[in-house]
Amino acid sequence: MNRFVGRWIAAAMCAVMLVVLAAPVGTARAAEGELPFELEAPSGVKAEFQGSSSDPSACKVSYTKNASMAEWLAKDDKSRKEALKKLGYSELSVFAQIDWAIDSPSDWKYSDKWDNDTGRASVDAAHPDEYVLGDWAYVKMNCTKEATDTALILRDMGNPGSERDAKWNDGKNGAYSVGWKSVLKTSQYTVVNSHVKIDFESHTLFVRVRYGVALKKEGETKATYVFSDWSSLSAYGKDADHVEYHLSEYFDAPQVFNPRFKAKVNGHGPFVVLSVNVPDTVADAIAKVTEAGGYVQIVTQGRIKDPDEEYEWVDLVGGELEVATGDAEWDISGVEQPKHKIGHGTEVELRSQYFIVYAGNEYESAFSEVTTLLVDENTMIVPVPEEGDITPTPTPRPTPIPSWMLSGKNSEEKSECSLCGMCPVQPLGVCLFLWMGGFVVVLILFAIIKHLIKNIGSKKVPRRKG
């Protein structure tokens, strides 16, 4: 299917572009037992500018919890303790972690330390030189009983003009930590009156939020952590109205490998067959794009590998609209050159990318690494026709019928003379009326010859007189 077919299907889905990639989970399970509420990703995440002269880059992030979580947090201490005891826990607290990136959602601040709530400047004695993100860049907020909570980010960055400022510079501040100087790129900010300012008319802030639950059993000092999925992304600034950031986070280059050669089938081809692996994260993103009326396709390009000339990449026809783990094939006849046809020993270079139509827009992922198909007996596979795509088998011919009876026609057809259009049979392919006329002529000639012979035989020959 051509990559441009079906774009109109996605055009009406712009209104849902900020929510379709949310991936909530159902009731979560901790080390033992269930949580007393539904642990779902925050909804309604929104980033807004909140800057002032002292904090010119500050932004407010708001996020909404589901009803069951809000109801649990609204219980009094006695009711919560009784419920926890039944579930086997002595303590339970709920908090939110807020992650952010500037200009690219691949630049998240998340690290696996967040999974143990050690995202703040906290290291152990065994790793004294390990840098971690500072308090100012790791935002953890305790959840309230209100439906919506808020937090401020990108604030209190320190003074870029001071070499001793521990917030701006990397340094030892109780523990090794990374300062804002290393968190931000120099192209992303300016310094105004000793404060860092991010111009959101030229840059974009991306935000995502997840909930965490810290649990303790009776007598334990170490907490167990359970987390929701990350929320759908929110954005503020330059590209806030675009959806590309939703896609670039999930669609890396396709995982394609093991190229094999397949000869022509029903006059089409030849083909290259590639094995495709679709990770769960990509499959989930494909499902959400499809639900929104868009589609995802793997587009493969090819070119003849020639040491003397570098040919242009050509889009190959084929692939499957429904991307899934397995084998997919593309017609590689389009890469042939006037002086370089595909045959034994030919090398064809291949690369693939995801092509996405979503919310009325088109996106392309990065290309996979180039793989090479060498056409030989090692890569050859025997085509197996599928149902509905079977090459017809010739029907065995019937017992031969003498040509003088058929004149090249099927025995069930009525032959028609090309001369008179009337006679049903043409022995030796000659019109029956010609046969009849010839027979009459023969009879006439026979009668004439017979008459002459009779007359000659009846004449008297004169005798000599003696």
KACORLIN-V556768 format. One line per field, one symbol per residue. ss: DSSP state (~ for helix, > for strand, _ for the rest). A space follows every 10 residues. Layout:
BEGIN
ss: ???
END
This chain:
BEGIN
ss: ______~~~~ ~~~~~~____ ________>_ ___>______ __>>>>>>>_ ________>> >>>>__~~~~ ~~~___~~~~ ~~~~~~~___ >>>>>>>>>> >>________ _~~~~~____ ____~~~___ _>>_~~~_>> >>_____>>> >>>_______ __________ >>___>>>_~ ~~~__~~~_> >>__>>>___ ___>>>>>>> >>>>>>____ ___>>>>___ ___>>>>___ ___~~~~~__ ____>>>>>> >>__>__>__ >>>>>>>__~ ~~~~~~~~~~ ~___>>>>>> >>>>>>__>> ___>>_>>__ _____>>>>> >_~~~_>__> ______>>>> >>>>>>>>__ >>>>______ >>>>_____> >_________ __________ __~~~~____ __________ ______~~~_ _~~~~~~~~~ ~~~~~~~~~~ ~~~~~~~~__ ______
END
